[in-house]
Amino acid sequence: MSALDDLAFFQQLARAGSLTGTARELGISLSAVSKRLKQLEARLGVELAARTTRRLTLTAEGERYLSRGALILDELGELENSLNDTHKHGLSGRLRVNATFGFGRQHIAPLLSTFCAMHPAVEGWLELTNFPLNLSDHGFDVGIRIGEPPDSRLIARPILPNRRVLCAAPRYIARMAPLNAPGDLVRQACLVIRENDTDFPLWRFERCNDPGCVQSVKVSGRLASNDGEVITRLALDGHGIMMRSWWDVNEHLASGALVPLLPEWQGVRADFYAVFEQRRHVPTRLRAFIDHVQRDITGRVPPLPDITCLD
């Protein structure tokens, strides 16, 4: 086996997350997978992973071999595609995308569909998760996420300006207690998304025309869910106030089914970015997919209003 074969094997092993899963994917015996990993470690002179049949945990050396190896394999694949005559007729290769459930299901999935229809030789894979996953650990080419990444090794391309909007249905507004400032939300029925064990979700606001003036409010309510679509449904039914992203509620605001609240305050920015690892040669299919998302997302989500706050 060549060094490149070993790299490809270890990439598949890390993605599968276990010896058993790798054996299943490769169609070989568990003992054969274990033997090959031992041979690879013997050749390199380091332990790459602590393992049982059910779980694989990479060592620091394994993490380095995985991340640097992915870049080498991608660059090799890009080189071969550029030399291959079939590359002249279109993009090819595997494209692995990670996005959150709501935005991924509603917008990234249709955009991946149209992209793969335009480029039949591209193998698309979209994995939706509650929270963004580490790209190198899980073998993703690009992640669609809110906010620029703190990791300087990642490149972030903006794809959609977005802001969180405080809103409620007219039927709730007709009977609610006075709401003049963010602090008044503690006396309101707030519809909260519980994504962890915190008792009080924190909603943050900026004063219009004065972004430096920020207020944070711990809100609560008798209705909650871990799913944003459920929260939106509860708000439309008049159960309370919610804080949701512009991309998710703009149609309801335009129809009047939901009404923005606190005109002197606005939710903080929550812009979307396409995030990918820094490398010497970014695969053409990855650059093309991000360009496709940047270009066509504007036809799916109206731009944020030009005014500072939503009226």
N, C-alpha and C positions, 0 to 999 in steps of 0.2 A: 504494500500500500504506500502511496506517495504522501508527502506532507499535506498536500491539498486535499487528498481523500480523508486524511485524519481530521483536518479542519472541518470538512463537511460533515463527517460522522459526529464530531463533538458538538457542532451546531444543532444537529438533529437530536442528539442526546439531551442537550440543555433545554430545547423547546419541549420535548416530551416530558421532561421532569422526573423520569424514572427509567430504570433498566427495563422493566416490564413493558412500559409504553414504547420504548425505542425498539424492543424486539418485535412488538406487534406491528409497528409502522414499517419496519424493514423486512418483516416476514422471515425472521431468523430466530434461532433459539435464544433463550435468556442467557445461557452459558456462553454462547458465541459473542453476545454483546459485552458481557462481563470480561471475557478474555481479551477482546479488542481494546477495551478501555485500559486494562492492565498493561497491555503491550504499548499503548500510546504513552501512558505514564512512565513506563520503563525507558522508552526512547527519550522522553523529555527530561527524565530524572527528577520529576516533581509529582506530588499528588494533586490531581485536578478536581476531585470531588469525593466527598464522604457519601456513601450510598448504602441503601437497603434495596430490596426488590421493589419497594413501593415509592421510595423518595430519594431524590438526588439533591445534595447541597454542595454548591461549588465552593472551592477554596479560593483564596485571594488570587492564586496562580491560575485557577480555572476561570475566574472572572476575567482576568487579563487575556487569557488565551481565547476566550469567547468573544470579547469585544473587539480585540485587534484582528482576530480571525475573520469576523464578519465583514470588516472593512476590506480585507484582502480578497475574500471571495466575491464581494460586490464589485471590486475593481476588476477582477479577472473576468467576471461575467460581462461587465460593460465593455471590456476590451474585445472579448470574443464576439459580442453582438456587433461591435463597430466593424469587425473584420468579416462578418458573415454577410453574404449577399442578401439574405432574407431581411436583414436589418434595414436595407434600403426601402423596403416596402412597409415598414411600420415598426412600432415598439414591440418588445417581447420581454419575457422574464416574469418573475414573481414580484407582486406588490402587496405588502403586508401593512394594513392600516388599523390603528386603534383609535376609538372614539367613545364618548360617553353614550349611554343608552338613548336619551331623548333626542339630542342633536344628531347623533349618529344614525338613528333609525329614520328620522324625519328628513334629513338633508344629505348626510354623507353617503348613505346607502344608494339613493337615487343617482347621486353624482358619480359614484363608483360604477354603477350600472351603465350609465351613458359612456363613461370613459372606456370601459372594457368592451362595449359595443363598437366603439370607434377603433379599438386596438385589439382584435381577436386573439393575438398571440400573447397578451398580458394575462397572467394568472392572478386574479384579485382575491384577497382574503381580508375581510373586515371583522374585527372582534370588538364587540361592544362590552363595556365594563362600567361599573358605578364610578370608579376613580381611574385616572390615567395610570397606565402601567409603564414601568421602566422599559424603554425601547430595546436596549441591547440585551437585557435579561430575557426578554420574551421574543426576540427576533423580529421586531417590527421595524419597517422602513420609516414610517411617519406616524405621529400621534396628533390628533385634532383635540386641542384643549383650550381652556380658558386661562388667559394670562401668560406672560412670557416666563420661560423656565428659569429657575435660579442657577441651574447648571450651565456654566460658561462653555461647556463642551457641546452644547446643543445650539442649533440655529433655529430661530423662530421667524416664520413668515406670516404677517397679518393677513387674515382672510375675511374677517367680519367684525365691524364695530358693533358693540353690544353694551347694553346697560340694564340693570335690574329696575323693574317698574313696580311701584306700590299701587295696587288696584283692587277693586271690588265690584260686585254686581250692583245695579241700581236698587234692587230690592233690599240688599243689606244696607246700603247707604241711607235709604229712607228711614231706617229705624235705629241707626247706630248712634252712639254717644258722640259728642262734639270731638272733632279731630283737627287740631290747629298746629301741632308740632309733633315731631317723632316721639317725644316722651309720652304723648297721649295714647300710644299704641298699647301700653300696658293695661289699659282699660277696655281694649277691643278684643273681639274674637278673631285671633290670628290663626291662619292655616299654615302649619309649619311642616317642613320636610325634615324628618328625623333620619339622618344618615349615620348617626353614631349614638352614643349613650348620653349626650348632653341633655339636661332637662330644659334648658332655655336657649333656643337658637338666637343668634345675634344678627340683627338687621342693621346695616350701616347706611348712612345718608350723608350727602354733601349739600350745603346750602347753595341754591342757584346763584350764579354770578360770583360765588366765593368758595371755590373748591377746597380751600384750606380750612373751612369751617365744617368739621365732620362730627356727626353724632352717631353713637351706637346704642341700640335699644335691645334689651333681652325681652323677647316676646313669648307668649304662650297662648294656648287655646285648647278646647276640648276635642278638636279634630286634627289629626295628623296622619302622615303617610310617609313611606320611604320612596314614593314614586311621584314625580312632578306632574304627570298627566292626571293622576287622581286628585292632587291639590287643585289643579285648574278646574276640574269638574266640580269640585266642592265649592269653589269660588263662584263659578257660573250659576250654581244652584242657590247662591245667596247665603252660604253658611259663614262667611267672614272675609277678612282681608288677607291677601297674599302678596308676596314679593317674588316676582318671576321675571325671567329674562325677556327683553324686547323681542328677540327672534321667536319666542314661544307664544306671546300674547298679542302681537301687533294686529292680527286679524280680528280678535275679539274687541280690541280697543277701537278699531276702525268701524266695526258694526254697532258699537254702543253696548254690546253685551257685558263689557267690563269698562269701568271708568277709572282713570288715573286719579290718585289722591295726593294731598299735600303739595300743591303747585309750587310752593316756595322751596321745596326740597326734592332731591332726586337720588335714586339708588346709585351706588358706585359703579364704575366701569367694569365690564366683564367681557372684554374683547376676546375673540377666538383667534388662535394661531395654529398654523401647521408647523410642527416641531420635528426636527430630524437631526441625526448625529452629524457633526462636522467631519468631513472627509476630503481627501484630495480630489476625488472624482465622484460627484453626485450622479447616480444613475440617471440616464435620460428619461426613463419611464417615471421616476420619482419627480423630477423637475416638471415634466409634462402634466402629471396628475395634480400637483400643487397649483400650477398655472390654471388648470381646468377648474379646480375648486374655487380659486380666487375670482375667475372670470364669471362662472355660472351661478355662484351663490347669490350674486346681486339680483338675479332674476327670481330668486326664491324667497328672499327676505328683504322687505323695503328698508331703505336707509333710515338711520335714526333721524328724527326731526332736526331741522337746522336750529330751532330755538333751543335755548339752554335747558329748559325743563319741558316736560310734557304737560300740555294744557288740556 
